[in-house]
């Protein structure tokens, strides 16, 4: 309240203007009168501050300019987004969408699956890869599953007969396509695509790796649950034998997708516990002895 203006309330520009024993009115901030931090930084999950409509404006409710600047810069420093809960299947080319529309209609009417030609399949894979790299250049097995499920959910005519998931072939093609695209990005100097071997090791449950140096020497090692547990082995045969020894010692189950491969190696090649054998392995044994 300023006595020079008939005891009317005036806006203050500095606390030095407050007279001794003067009267100050604090006007509550409203959503319309001042922007909130959550409006400024829309990409942040948790806003720095959100002043309440019913609370008076104070120093604790004012956004800190330094914090706002640092978060904005960190958010804009990378174009990558977080992997979505629901993967969005992008719009493909006009002719591809036309073929898919016709295929979906036939699938709905007669449950007929569409067998895509080379051009259509290439168009679909390219579109999905471009959507994936918005989030990451290395996708996990589960994330490829999410993409496959989203694809056949939006375009059921692309469901693969004979596949347990309905998208096993699409998943394999996407993995190969993304690996080729990473090679292209690596040549362009993309730092996220630089360390292919490290990422592959992290995502490996059970495996044997081979590192070749410039002097043509080879280093064989074993990976379990994304960790190098043995390295510096002389050859692949030794690495395989050591892998079986580790799996027996640690009582590990064979990976489901490789159980038949490991069974053949164990019971037919190494002749360990070969009394009982699955039908698939038995068929292979019969063919080998024909």
C-alpha positions, -999 to +999 in steps of 0.1 A: +000+000+000+016+033-012+006+065+007+018+086-023-010+071-044-039+074-020-030+042-002-036+022-033-018-011-038+010-009-064+032-036-080+066-039-065+097-043-085+121-046-056+118-054-019+137-022-012+105-003-020+087-018+010+084+009+037+087+003+074+054-011+088+040-010+053+011-032+042+017-059+015-009-078-003+001-112-018-020-122-048-024-159-053-009-172-086-034-188-111-029-211-140-039-184-164-016-157-150+017-176-149+031-207-167+039-237-147+072-256-150+054-287-163+041-265-192+076-253-200+093-287-198+068-310-214+093-339-219+101-342-181+081-368-162+083-348-130+080-310-130+104-290-110+076-271-093+038-266-097+025-237-077-009-243-062-038-220-071-048-217-035-014-210-021+003-175-021+033-170-043+066-174-025+102-179-033+098-217-030+071-218-056+090-199-083+108-220-109+145-219-107+159-206-140+192-225-137+175-259-132+150-253-160+178-245-184+199-275-175+170-299-179+159-284-212+194-288-226+197-324-214+164-333-229+172-317-262+207-331-264+194-364-278+166-371-302+160-405-287+127-411-269+118-436-243+106-470-255+068-468-257+044-490-237+024-495-270+045-495-301+031-474-329+031-491-363+038-463-388+020-454-420+036-472-449+037-461-486+004-455-504+006-487-524+017-508-494-013-495-474-036-503-502-023-539-504-026-542-466-061-529-466-072-555-492-053-582-473-070-573-440-104-574-457-097-609-471-084-620-437-115-607-420-138-624-445-120-657-452-091-658-426-067-657-456-032-647-447-014-623-471+020-635-484+038-602-491+059-598-522+095-585-519+086-549-524+058-549-498+079-567-472+108-544-478+085-514-474+071-527-441+105-536-427+119-502-436+090-484-420+093-504-388+130-499-386+127-461-389+101-462-361+123-483-339+154-461-343+134-432-329+139-449-296+171-469-299+194-485-324+197-517-303+164-534-295+161-563-271+144-596-279+113-585-259+111-552-277+112-571-311+083-591-297+064-559-290+069-547-325+058-580-340+027-581-319+018-545-328+023-553-365-001-583-367-025-566-344-029-537-368-025-558-399-038-593-390-034-604-427+004-605-420+000-632-394+023-662-402+007-696-403+027-723-385+043-697-362+035-700-325+035-662-321+023-654-356+053-631-362+084-652-358+095-646-394+089-608-391+109-608-359+139-625-375+137-602-405+136-571-383+167-582-364+186-587-396+173-554-411+183-534-379+218-550-379+223-539-415+210-504-407+234-501-377+263-509-400+251-480-422+248-457-392+283-468-380+298-457-413+281-424-410+298-419-376+268-425-353+282-431-318+252-451-307+260-478-333+297-480-325+300-507-299+282-536-315+301-564-298+296-550-263+258-546-267+255-581-283+274-596-253+251-579-228+220-593-245+234-629-248+221-655-223+244-684-233+270-681-260+306-684-273+323-653-287+352-651-311+374-619-312+397-615-341+426-591-337+445-573-364+474-598-363+448-625-372+449-642-338+416-653-323+403-652-287+376-676-278+354-670-247+321-679-230+292-656-221+266-665-195+238-641-186+255-612-204+288-617-186+321-630-199+329-659-176+358-674-195+382-660-221+415-667-237+405-702-248+425-717-277+398-729-300+361-733-305+360-770-296+376-763-262+351-734-257+322-757-264+335-783-240+340-757-213+305-743-219+290-777-213+311-781-182+299-748-168+262-756-176+265-789-157+284-774-128+260-745-125+229-766-132+218-743-160+189-751-184+194-750-221+179-718-237+145-728-251+153-715-286+185-736-287+175-767-267+175-790-297+209-777-309+224-783-274+207-817-273+224-828-305+258-816-294+254-833-260+239-866-270+251-871-305+285-853-308+298-856-272+278-888-265+267-877-230+235-893-217+224-904-251+200-931-240+170-908-243+167-885-272+139-864-286+121-872-319+137-843-337+172-854-327+163-890-336+152-879-371+185-861-376+205-891-364+187-914-388+194-891-417+231-889-408+233-927-408+215-931-441 
